[in-house]
Amino acid sequence: MAEKCIAEITLRLSDTLKRDLQDLAMHEDRSLSDMIRALLEVSIYGLKHRADASCARADSRQTMRGNE
């Protein structure tokens, strides 16, 4: 079950960025808020995944050095 989206924020954008987001949303048949939410999710969770993977690699290297 998908998490309910009930929180709201005010986002200040340039007119150009807003129009570009609207064009992208229209191209993907999404609402503007849905498009922004999707972009944020990809960005945030992608960055989190990369950070977690980086920490795992660092832990792995540290463990290997300790075993030498």
N, CA and C atoms as an extended XYZ file, in Angstrom:
204
Properties=species:S:1:pos:R:3:atomname:S:1:resname:S:1:resid:I:1 pbc="F F F"
N         0.844       -1.179        0.000 N   MET     1
C         0.000        0.000        0.000 CA  MET     1
C         0.889        1.241        0.000 C   MET     1
N         0.605        2.175       -0.851 N   ALA     2
C         1.396        3.396       -0.953 CA  ALA     2
C         1.121        4.314        0.230 C   ALA     2
N         2.158        5.010        0.631 N   GLU     3
C         2.029        5.956        1.730 CA  GLU     3
C         1.184        7.146        1.293 C   GLU     3
N         0.301        7.625        2.166 N   LYS     4
C        -0.528        8.781        1.839 CA  LYS     4
C         0.332       10.032        1.784 C   LYS     4
N         0.051       10.875        0.823 N   CYS     5
C         0.774       12.143        0.670 CA  CYS     5
C        -0.103       13.256        1.234 C   CYS     5
N         0.129       13.591        2.507 N   ILE     6
C        -0.718       14.585        3.164 CA  ILE     6
C         0.039       15.853        3.555 C   ILE     6
N         1.376       15.802        3.558 N   ALA     7
C         2.163       16.974        3.936 CA  ALA     7
C         2.277       17.925        2.741 C   ALA     7
N         2.283       19.199        3.038 N   GLU     8
C         2.412       20.216        1.991 CA  GLU     8
C         3.592       21.119        2.292 C   GLU     8
N         4.243       21.587        1.233 N   ILE     9
C         5.311       22.577        1.372 CA  ILE     9
C         5.095       23.660        0.315 C   ILE     9
N         5.636       24.836        0.575 N   THR    10
C         5.632       25.904       -0.421 CA  THR    10
C         6.980       25.875       -1.107 C   THR    10
N         6.952       25.880       -2.412 N   LEU    11
C         8.176       25.797       -3.194 CA  LEU    11
C         8.233       26.993       -4.125 C   LEU    11
N         9.285       27.769       -4.019 N   ARG    12
C         9.441       28.942       -4.881 CA  ARG    12
C        10.353       28.573       -6.046 C   ARG    12
N         9.831       28.779       -7.265 N   LEU    13
C        10.544       28.421       -8.482 CA  LEU    13
C        10.578       29.598       -9.445 C   LEU    13
N        11.568       29.573      -10.308 N   SER    14
C        11.564       30.564      -11.388 CA  SER    14
C        10.460       30.168      -12.369 C   SER    14
N         9.986       31.129      -13.151 N   ASP    15
C         8.951       30.821      -14.138 CA  ASP    15
C         9.441       29.780      -15.140 C   ASP    15
N        10.701       29.868      -15.523 N   THR    16
C        11.266       28.921      -16.489 CA  THR    16
C        11.260       27.502      -15.933 C   THR    16
N        11.712       27.339      -14.696 N   LEU    17
C        11.735       26.012      -14.084 CA  LEU    17
C        10.319       25.468      -13.934 C   LEU    17
N         9.388       26.309      -13.538 N   LYS    18
C         8.002       25.874      -13.389 CA  LYS    18
C         7.442       25.417      -14.732 C   LYS    18
N         7.666       26.182      -15.795 N   ARG    19
C         7.171       25.791      -17.114 CA  ARG    19
C         7.807       24.479      -17.577 C   ARG    19
N         9.104       24.326      -17.330 N   ASP    20
C         9.790       23.099      -17.729 CA  ASP    20
C         9.244       21.894      -16.958 C   ASP    20
N         8.986       22.074      -15.672 N   LEU    21
C         8.386       21.000      -14.877 CA  LEU    21
C         6.980       20.676      -15.367 C   LEU    21
N         6.212       21.699      -15.702 N   GLN    22
C         4.861       21.480      -16.220 CA  GLN    22
C         4.906       20.721      -17.551 C   GLN    22
N         5.851       21.084      -18.416 N   ASP    23
C         5.998       20.385      -19.698 CA  ASP    23
C         6.353       18.924      -19.477 C   ASP    23
N         7.279       18.666      -18.559 N   LEU    24
C         7.679       17.295      -18.250 CA  LEU    24
C         6.509       16.508      -17.675 C   LEU    24
N         5.774       17.122      -16.770 N   ALA    25
C         4.608       16.469      -16.166 CA  ALA    25
C         3.563       16.147      -17.236 C   ALA    25
N         3.307       17.094      -18.125 N   MET    26
C         2.323       16.883      -19.178 CA  MET    26
C         2.783       15.749      -20.111 C   MET    26
N         4.069       15.722      -20.422 N   HIS    27
C         4.616       14.686      -21.297 CA  HIS    27
C         4.445       13.297      -20.681 C   HIS    27
N         4.546       13.198      -19.357 N   GLU    28
C         4.394       11.920      -18.669 CA  GLU    28
C         2.974       11.702      -18.133 C   GLU    28
N         2.054       12.586      -18.511 N   ASP    29
C         0.655       12.503      -18.095 CA  ASP    29
C         0.522       12.439      -16.572 C   ASP    29
N         1.208       13.368      -15.897 N   ARG    30
C         1.163       13.479      -14.432 CA  ARG    30
C         0.763       14.894      -14.062 C   ARG    30
N         0.317       15.054      -12.827 N   SER    31
C         0.087       16.409      -12.321 CA  SER    31
C         1.451       17.009      -11.963 C   SER    31
N         1.484       18.313      -11.831 N   LEU    32
C         2.739       18.980      -11.475 CA  LEU    32
C         3.240       18.501      -10.114 C   LEU    32
N         2.359       18.404       -9.133 N   SER    33
C         2.793       17.971       -7.801 CA  SER    33
C         3.279       16.523       -7.830 C   SER    33
N         2.633       15.671       -8.610 N   ASP    34
C         3.066       14.281       -8.725 CA  ASP    34
C         4.447       14.202       -9.393 C   ASP    34
N         4.677       15.036      -10.391 N   MET    35
C         5.974       15.043      -11.071 CA  MET    35
C         7.083       15.486      -10.121 C   MET    35
N         6.840       16.538       -9.365 N   ILE    36
C         7.839       17.032       -8.411 CA  ILE    36
C         8.102       15.978       -7.340 C   ILE    36
N         7.048       15.338       -6.846 N   ARG    37
C         7.213       14.284       -5.844 CA  ARG    37
C         8.049       13.129       -6.404 C   ARG    37
N         7.770       12.720       -7.641 N   ALA    38
C         8.527       11.627       -8.267 CA  ALA    38
C         9.999       11.999       -8.416 C   ALA    38
N        10.268       13.218       -8.853 N   LEU    39
C        11.657       13.672       -8.998 CA  LEU    39
C        12.376       13.711       -7.653 C   LEU    39
N        11.693       14.180       -6.625 N   LEU    40
C        12.284       14.210       -5.292 CA  LEU    40
C        12.577       12.806       -4.779 C   LEU    40
N        11.648       11.887       -5.001 N   GLU    41
C        11.862       10.514       -4.544 CA  GLU    41
C        13.067        9.882       -5.230 C   GLU    41
N        13.173       10.059       -6.535 N   VAL    42
C        14.317        9.503       -7.267 CA  VAL    42
C        15.615       10.121       -6.761 C   VAL    42
N        15.608       11.412       -6.561 N   SER    43
C        16.810       12.100       -6.100 CA  SER    43
C        17.193       11.693       -4.686 C   SER    43
N        16.258       11.787       -3.771 N   ILE    44
C        16.536       11.493       -2.364 CA  ILE    44
C        16.908       10.037       -2.156 C   ILE    44
N        16.091        9.124       -2.668 N   TYR    45
C        16.364        7.711       -2.432 CA  TYR    45
C        17.555        7.230       -3.244 C   TYR    45
N        17.812        7.850       -4.380 N   GLY    46
C        19.019        7.531       -5.140 CA  GLY    46
C        20.260        7.968       -4.379 C   GLY    46
N        20.236        9.161       -3.814 N   LEU    47
C        21.361        9.649       -3.023 CA  LEU    47
C        21.547        8.801       -1.775 C   LEU    47
N        20.446        8.410       -1.135 N   LYS    48
C        20.527        7.579        0.062 CA  LYS    48
C        21.125        6.218       -0.282 C   LYS    48
N        20.709        5.641       -1.388 N   HIS    49
C        21.241        4.346       -1.810 CA  HIS    49
C        22.741        4.449       -2.075 C   HIS    49
N        23.149        5.520       -2.744 N   ARG    50
C        24.567        5.717       -3.031 CA  ARG    50
C        25.371        5.894       -1.744 C   ARG    50
N        24.834        6.658       -0.797 N   ALA    51
C        25.521        6.868        0.480 CA  ALA    51
C        25.611        5.564        1.265 C   ALA    51
N        24.530        4.794        1.281 N   ASP    52
C        24.537        3.508        1.983 CA  ASP    52
C        25.553        2.554        1.351 C   ASP    52
N        25.600        2.542        0.023 N   ALA    53
C        26.554        1.672       -0.676 CA  ALA    53
C        27.984        2.106       -0.390 C   ALA    53
N        28.190        3.403       -0.337 N   SER    54
C        29.521        3.930       -0.040 CA  SER    54
C        29.954        3.538        1.364 C   SER    54
N        29.043        3.628        2.325 N   CYS    55
C        29.345        3.235        3.710 CA  CYS    55
C        29.647        1.743        3.780 C   CYS    55
N        28.906        0.939        3.031 N   ALA    56
C        29.127       -0.507        3.034 CA  ALA    56
C        30.509       -0.830        2.467 C   ALA    56
N        30.905       -0.124        1.403 N   ARG    57
C        32.244       -0.345        0.832 CA  ARG    57
C        33.317        0.070        1.817 C   ARG    57
N        33.110        1.180        2.508 N   ALA    58
C        34.096        1.656        3.490 CA  ALA    58
C        34.207        0.665        4.640 C   ALA    58
N        33.074        0.134        5.110 N   ASP    59
C        33.102       -0.863        6.189 CA  ASP    59
C        33.815       -2.125        5.728 C   ASP    59
N        33.580       -2.520        4.500 N   SER    60
C        34.201       -3.717        3.957 CA  SER    60
C        35.719       -3.553        3.886 C   SER    60
N        36.181       -2.406        3.419 N   ARG    61
C        37.630       -2.154        3.332 CA  ARG    61
C        38.247       -2.129        4.718 C   ARG    61
N        37.553       -1.515        5.676 N   GLN    62
C        38.073       -1.425        7.032 CA  GLN    62
C        38.183       -2.832        7.647 C   GLN    62
N        37.176       -3.662        7.407 N   THR    63
C        37.193       -5.031        7.935 CA  THR    63
C        38.329       -5.826        7.313 C   THR    63
N        38.523       -5.653        6.021 N   MET    64
C        39.579       -6.403        5.343 CA  MET    64
C        40.962       -5.988        5.860 C   MET    64
N        41.128       -4.700        6.105 N   ARG    65
C        42.420       -4.231        6.622 CA  ARG    65
C        42.665       -4.800        8.009 C   ARG    65
N        41.593       -4.898        8.805 N   GLY    66
C        41.726       -5.422       10.147 CA  GLY    66
C        42.083       -6.908       10.170 C   GLY    66
N        41.729       -7.613        9.094 N   ASN    67
C        41.992       -9.058        9.021 CA  ASN    67
C        43.352       -9.384        8.424 C   ASN    67
N        44.053       -8.391        7.938 N   GLU    68
C        45.348       -8.654        7.314 CA  GLU    68
C        46.425       -8.909        8.321 C   GLU    68
